[in-house]
Amino acid sequence: MSEPSKPQGRKFQLPEHLKVYKNVWVIVEQERGIVHSVSLELLGEARKLADKLGVEVGAVVLGAESPDLNRICGDAIGYGADIVYKVTDPALADYRTDPYCRVMTDVVNTHKPEIVLLGATTLGRDLAGAIATTLATGLTADCTELDIYADNRSLAATRPTFGGTLLCTIQTLAYRPQMATVRPRVMAMPERDDTRTGRVIEIQPDLREEDIVTKVLNFIADREQNEAQLAFADIIVSAGKGLGKVENMKLVFDLAKVLGAEVGVTRPLVQAGWATNDRQVGQTGKTVRPKLYIAAGISGAIQHRVGMEKSDLILAINTDPNATIFDFAHLGLVGDALKILPALTDAFGRRLS
Ligand code: FAD
């Protein structure tokens, strides 16, 4: 895969009435006082974009008034925001598309940010689409890279296309704000800086519960207790079709156990029923960023690569010296994973015990 080319936007001049749009915003995703880590990652990214544009970073924190919400506003400043728009109403206690979208479009129309970023989570995808449609502006979903195109100051939002075989860079030239969603773990987590200061703008929208057709009857956390936590694992041992048969998955789990790692897989293994889809890494699975990613019997197809290529260290084990994975792995072992995995388990087991 070649590197994405520099964005080549047309020399488009922004219409005069859109030049008042300024600042880079992140809509901070929080549920019951717990902030989704992707929002903090996006604050780090927003900081870089805002510094290039010479503007400020805004964080929008929505919810019912609570000490948790005040803590989250402080967190947003620590992670890079200059201004926090704290939007409170009892009707915003739990996420619902209608009131969140209504409030967000009002806040955007009043304060006019030039860029609005959200996590590509279930909530973020829903809200981003609703806001972009209501405001009739452009949204680029599932971005893997964000940059500023210097010629016209527009957001250059890069994302996989054609089933992941190409990367394309999209610009929203004639509309504001420019919107983008980014999957968790695609951007690096910034360092929190407790010395940072910022302003909090309190907004109390005019919402009436009786005007909202959806009602929250119950709250069920979306994360199953026993679901694989790939996104936050420091070490992942991943298996591909080269493992040959489902019984050989034990070799992968054995090594993962010794290393305190999570187990990942390629899509064909999920399709074959060797593993559940919470373990799938790649374009239609999870994006991961571990310190060490061991890929055993994996060819390195682009759809797998986009989910793991930002790992700090990739060790590939493959019998084929010409396998694509060796093009981007940091370390490669040409050999039979069925022999190498037990040898690694044995060696690490002795070293770490
Ligand atoms: P293969 O490509 O068959 O590779 C097996 C590798 O194992 C080969 O390189 C072989 O040399 C090696 N091997 C064989 N025997 C051994 C041995 N004994 N020891 C060591 N090595 C051995 N895939 C994903 O993973 N994640 C996704 O999210 C994803 N999304 C997709 C979305 C779309 C729209 C499409 C079209 C495809 C998607 N795919 C995805 C599938 C992807 O294109 C590849 O088919 C898949 O990643 C290949 O899986 P693999 O590497 O396990 O198998």
Boltz pocket constraint, residues with backbone or C-beta under 6 A from the ligand:
constraints:
  - pocket:
      binder: B
      contacts: [[A, 163], [A, 239], [A, 240], [A, 241], [A, 242], [A, 243], [A, 265], [A, 266], [A, 267], [A, 268], [A, 269], [A, 280], [A, 281], [A, 282], [A, 283], [A, 284], [A, 285], [A, 286], [A, 296], [A, 297], [A, 298], [A, 299], [A, 300], [A, 301], [A, 302], [A, 303], [A, 304], [A, 307], [A, 317], [A, 318], [A, 319], [A, 320], [A, 323], [A, 335], [A, 336], [A, 337], [A, 338]]
      max_distance: 6.0
